[in-house]
Amino acid sequence: MLRLLVGLGSIAASITINIPAFELFFISAGGGHGDYLWDKILFPLPRWVVANYRNLEYLWFVIRAVQFPIYGLIFALASAKGWKWHFITCVTLLAFHVTAVAMYFVH
């Protein structure tokens, strides 16, 4: 039962994180005249997809809207297997996201 609550909490938290993440994204966009810093930090993978696959450009909002809920779903699935898997998934996903951000700034 506790694993189910942790899993549902992960999904709920990830959906809740989306709201301030989008606020920071729109503020850093500055009406098209900003530096997009928070977009680069919070949404590196959707930004990379749109930059490299122009035919997906119209999905930019949808891709960003599902990034954190997908993270939450991954955490929920990992927590169903136990705390060890939840920890491993947390470290792996954090490393993946930080690497994506670093690659974006280097590129």
C-alpha positions as CSV (number, residue, x, y, z in Angstrom):
1,M,0.0,0.0,0.0
2,L,2.9,2.4,0.9
3,R,4.5,1.7,-2.5
4,L,1.2,2.6,-4.3
5,L,1.0,5.9,-2.3
6,V,4.6,6.7,-3.1
7,G,4.0,6.0,-6.8
8,L,0.8,8.1,-6.9
9,G,2.7,10.9,-5.0
10,S,5.4,10.8,-7.6
11,I,2.9,11.3,-10.4
12,A,1.1,14.1,-8.5
13,A,4.3,15.9,-7.6
14,S,5.5,15.8,-11.2
15,I,2.2,17.3,-12.5
16,T,2.4,19.9,-9.8
17,I,6.0,20.8,-10.7
18,N,4.8,21.5,-14.3
19,I,3.0,24.7,-13.3
20,P,6.0,26.6,-11.8
21,A,8.3,25.1,-14.5
22,F,6.1,26.6,-17.3
23,E,5.9,29.9,-15.4
24,L,9.7,30.1,-15.4
25,F,9.8,29.0,-19.0
26,F,7.5,31.8,-20.1
27,I,9.3,34.4,-18.0
28,S,12.7,33.5,-19.4
29,A,11.3,33.5,-22.9
30,G,10.5,37.2,-22.5
31,G,8.0,37.3,-25.4
32,G,10.6,35.9,-27.8
33,H,13.3,38.4,-26.6
34,G,14.6,36.5,-23.6
35,D,17.5,34.2,-23.0
36,Y,15.4,31.1,-22.5
37,L,17.7,30.0,-19.6
38,W,15.0,28.2,-17.7
39,D,13.8,26.5,-20.8
40,K,17.3,25.2,-21.4
41,I,17.6,24.0,-17.8
42,L,14.1,22.6,-17.2
43,F,13.2,21.2,-20.7
44,P,16.5,20.3,-22.4
45,L,15.1,17.2,-24.1
46,P,12.0,18.7,-25.7
47,R,14.1,21.7,-26.8
48,W,16.6,19.3,-28.4
49,V,13.8,17.4,-30.2
50,V,12.3,20.6,-31.6
51,A,15.7,21.9,-32.7
52,N,16.6,18.7,-34.5
53,Y,13.3,17.6,-35.9
54,R,11.6,20.6,-37.3
55,N,8.5,18.6,-38.4
56,L,7.8,18.2,-34.6
57,E,8.0,21.9,-34.0
58,Y,4.2,22.2,-33.6
59,L,4.4,19.8,-30.6
60,W,6.7,22.0,-28.6
61,F,4.1,22.7,-25.9
62,V,2.9,19.1,-25.7
63,I,6.4,17.7,-25.4
64,R,7.2,20.1,-22.6
65,A,3.9,19.4,-20.8
66,V,4.5,15.6,-20.6
67,Q,8.2,15.6,-19.6
68,F,7.7,15.9,-15.9
69,P,4.6,13.6,-15.8
70,I,6.7,11.0,-17.6
71,Y,9.4,11.4,-15.0
72,G,6.7,10.9,-12.3
73,L,5.5,7.8,-14.1
74,I,9.0,6.4,-14.2
75,F,9.4,7.1,-10.5
76,A,6.0,5.4,-9.8
77,L,7.0,2.3,-11.7
78,A,10.4,2.2,-9.9
79,S,8.8,2.6,-6.5
80,A,6.5,-0.3,-7.2
81,K,9.7,-2.5,-7.3
82,G,11.0,-1.2,-4.0
83,W,13.1,1.6,-2.4
84,K,16.3,0.4,-4.0
85,W,14.9,0.7,-7.5
86,H,13.4,4.1,-6.6
87,F,16.8,5.4,-5.5
88,I,18.6,4.0,-8.5
89,T,16.0,5.5,-10.8
90,C,16.2,8.9,-9.1
91,V,20.0,9.0,-9.5
92,T,19.9,7.7,-13.1
93,L,17.2,10.2,-14.1
94,L,19.0,13.1,-12.4
95,A,22.2,12.2,-14.2
96,F,20.3,11.9,-17.5
97,H,18.7,15.3,-17.1
98,V,21.9,17.0,-15.9
99,T,23.8,15.4,-18.9
100,A,21.1,16.7,-21.3
101,V,21.4,20.2,-19.9
102,A,25.2,20.1,-20.1
103,M,25.1,18.9,-23.6
104,Y,22.7,21.6,-24.6
105,F,25.0,24.3,-23.2
106,V,28.1,22.8,-24.8
107,H,26.4,22.4,-28.2
